[in-house]
Amino acid sequence: MATQMIIRIDPKVKDRLNKLARIEGKTTSEMIRELIEDYIKERDISVYIGDLWNRIGGKLRAKGIKPKDIDRAIKAARKKQG
């Protein structure tokens, strides 16, 4: 369920945001939600790491490398370190 957030904003900034929202066919609330979501995505390291793992996994799968091969390689590397 969505919740409300009350913020203070300069009236001129609000007017400009309202105009831009109308031009894009969105409500001001939609614009604010998108801006906040984008801000979080850009700064949330867990999202970045998750995306990185997905890209790495895709490349490994494309090369025919299976999860068991990765597990074996990790265990071998840990043995060398220990």
Number of C-alpha atoms within 10 A of each C-alpha: 2 4 4 5 5 5 5 6 9 7 9 9 10 13 13 11 16 17 15 15 17 13 10 10 11 13 16 17 11 12 18 13 12 12 12 12 11 12 11 12 13 11 10 11 11 10 13 13 11 11 12 12 12 12 12 12 15 13 12 14 12 10 9 10 13 12 12 9 10 12 11 11 12 11 10 11 11 10 9 7 6 5
